Amino acid sequence: MTEDLLGHATDLLGDRRVGAVELRFLAGRLSESLRVVVRIAESRGARLEVPGP
């Protein structure tokens, strides 16, 4: 989903005719996507073994 959203963001940001409503919607979806990415990264990081001294 994130890759598709990034492509869509590139298209929207390149179009000067896009209004505030569309940009606000895009920002909301990007925020949702980033939350998922952070959650996955934290989950994977928590499973990594940390070498001891």
Buried (B, 14 or more C-beta within 10 A) or exposed (E): EEEEBEEEBEEBEEEEEEEEEEEEEBEEBBEEBEEEEEEEEEEEEEEEEEEEE
